[in-house]
Amino acid sequence: MRWIIVGMVVALAGCAGQPVAEPEPRVVRVEVPVPVPCRVKAPAVPAWAAEGLRKQYSLEAKVRALLAERRQAKGYITELQAAITSCQ
């Protein structure tokens, strides 16, 4: 039993004599997203086709103006979405 204890003490003493190796320093590249302010100009609001409609205009003229305004709105919305997408 004594020999086992003596053997363990000798084994532990051998481990204690070895210097601890420090890890080598190394450079690690870490990519971090950086917020950048968006510098996109907002599209100009068009002069809407139905703004100047009068009560006395014919129904056909009013419908044409409203359809034209609808096409204008679609184009304006597309420009706004493009501006928003470019900032993301």
GROMACS elastic network, one bead per residue, 0.5 to 0.9 nm:
[ bonds ]
;  ai    aj funct       b0    kb
    1     4     6  0.52781   500
    1     5     6  0.66166   500
    1     6     6  0.87934   500
    2     5     6  0.51810   500
    2     6     6  0.61102   500
    2     7     6  0.84950   500
    3     7     6  0.59347   500
    3     8     6  0.84950   500
    4     7     6  0.50571   500
    4     8     6  0.61897   500
    4     9     6  0.86588   500
    5     8     6  0.51048   500
    5     9     6  0.62014   500
    5    10     6  0.86413   500
    6     9     6  0.51133   500
    6    10     6  0.61875   500
    6    11     6  0.85868   500
    7    10     6  0.51476   500
    7    11     6  0.60924   500
    7    12     6  0.85852   500
    8    11     6  0.50352   500
    8    12     6  0.60958   500
    8    13     6  0.84802   500
    9    12     6  0.51730   500
    9    13     6  0.60425   500
    9    14     6  0.86218   500
   10    13     6  0.50342   500
   10    14     6  0.62288   500
   10    15     6  0.88403   500
   11    14     6  0.51878   500
   11    15     6  0.65731   500
   11    16     6  0.88988   500
   12    15     6  0.51827   500
   12    16     6  0.63190   500
   12    17     6  0.89445   500
   13    16     6  0.51120   500
   13    17     6  0.65322   500
   14    17     6  0.54944   500
   14    18     6  0.72936   500
   15    18     6  0.58168   500
   16    19     6  0.78563   500
   18    21     6  0.89282   500
   21    24     6  0.88062   500
   22    25     6  0.88835   500
   36    39     6  0.89943   500
   36    87     6  0.89167   500
   37    87     6  0.81989   500
   38    86     6  0.83172   500
   38    87     6  0.53955   500
   38    88     6  0.84410   500
   39    87     6  0.78724   500
   40    43     6  0.89886   500
   40    83     6  0.63537   500
   40    84     6  0.84074   500
   40    86     6  0.77842   500
   40    87     6  0.73854   500
   41    44     6  0.87375   500
   41    83     6  0.76361   500
   42    45     6  0.88245   500
   42    79     6  0.84527   500
   42    80     6  0.70793   500
   42    83     6  0.69419   500
   43    46     6  0.88189   500
   43    76     6  0.74733   500
   43    79     6  0.64790   500
   43    80     6  0.66206   500
   43    83     6  0.79883   500
   44    76     6  0.83241   500
   45    48     6  0.83627   500
   45    76     6  0.72724   500
   46    49     6  0.87016   500
   46    72     6  0.73661   500
   46    73     6  0.84543   500
   46    76     6  0.75991   500
   47    50     6  0.88135   500
   47    51     6  0.76942   500
   47    72     6  0.89141   500
   48    51     6  0.55971   500
   48    52     6  0.83727   500
   48    65     6  0.87736   500
   48    68     6  0.84322   500
   48    69     6  0.57476   500
   48    72     6  0.72596   500
   48    73     6  0.83251   500
   49    52     6  0.70930   500
   49    53     6  0.81986   500
   49    64     6  0.89881   500
   49    65     6  0.54158   500
   49    66     6  0.69509   500
   49    67     6  0.86996   500
   49    68     6  0.62410   500
   49    69     6  0.50717   500
   49    70     6  0.88705   500
   49    72     6  0.80532   500
   50    53     6  0.54613   500
   50    62     6  0.74150   500
   50    64     6  0.88561   500
   50    65     6  0.51451   500
   50    66     6  0.56933   500
   50    67     6  0.88813   500
   50    68     6  0.79961   500
   50    69     6  0.62379   500
   51    54     6  0.88742   500
   51    65     6  0.87959   500
   53    56     6  0.85368   500
   53    57     6  0.70376   500
   53    61     6  0.85529   500
   53    62     6  0.68196   500
   53    65     6  0.78845   500
   54    57     6  0.56451   500
   54    62     6  0.85623   500
   55    58     6  0.82694   500
   57    60     6  0.82145   500
   57    61     6  0.63264   500
   57    62     6  0.67308   500
   58    61     6  0.52969   500
   58    62     6  0.64074   500
   58    63     6  0.87783   500
   59    62     6  0.50798   500
   59    63     6  0.61496   500
   59    64     6  0.85760   500
   60    63     6  0.51724   500
   60    64     6  0.61393   500
   60    65     6  0.85884   500
   61    64     6  0.51419   500
   61    65     6  0.61487   500
   61    66     6  0.86216   500
   62    65     6  0.51323   500
   62    66     6  0.61633   500
   62    67     6  0.86215   500
   63    66     6  0.50792   500
   63    67     6  0.60870   500
   63    68     6  0.84982   500
   64    67     6  0.51387   500
   64    68     6  0.61051   500
   64    69     6  0.85338   500
   65    68     6  0.50609   500
   65    69     6  0.60895   500
   65    70     6  0.85869   500
   66    70     6  0.61333   500
   66    71     6  0.87467   500
   67    71     6  0.64250   500
   67    72     6  0.86584   500
   68    71     6  0.51810   500
   68    72     6  0.62444   500
   68    73     6  0.86604   500
   69    73     6  0.60570   500
   69    74     6  0.86170   500
   70    73     6  0.50496   500
   70    74     6  0.63039   500
   70    75     6  0.87477   500
   71    74     6  0.51395   500
   71    75     6  0.63353   500
   71    76     6  0.86290   500
   72    75     6  0.51857   500
   72    76     6  0.61142   500
   72    77     6  0.85864   500
   73    77     6  0.60188   500
   73    78     6  0.84964   500
   74    77     6  0.51464   500
   74    78     6  0.61726   500
   74    79     6  0.87162   500
   75    78     6  0.50693   500
   75    79     6  0.63092   500
   75    80     6  0.87258   500
   76    79     6  0.51281   500
   76    80     6  0.62643   500
   76    81     6  0.86808   500
   77    80     6  0.50292   500
   77    81     6  0.61339   500
   77    82     6  0.85771   500
   78    81     6  0.51427   500
   78    82     6  0.61880   500
   78    83     6  0.86946   500
   79    82     6  0.50886   500
   79    83     6  0.62693   500
   79    84     6  0.87124   500
   80    83     6  0.51159   500
   80    84     6  0.62403   500
   80    85     6  0.85976   500
   81    84     6  0.50739   500
   81    85     6  0.60258   500
   81    86     6  0.85793   500
   82    85     6  0.50834   500
   82    86     6  0.61769   500
   82    87     6  0.88533   500
   83    86     6  0.52847   500
   83    87     6  0.66916   500
   84    87     6  0.53782   500
   84    88     6  0.68274   500
   85    88     6  0.54007   500
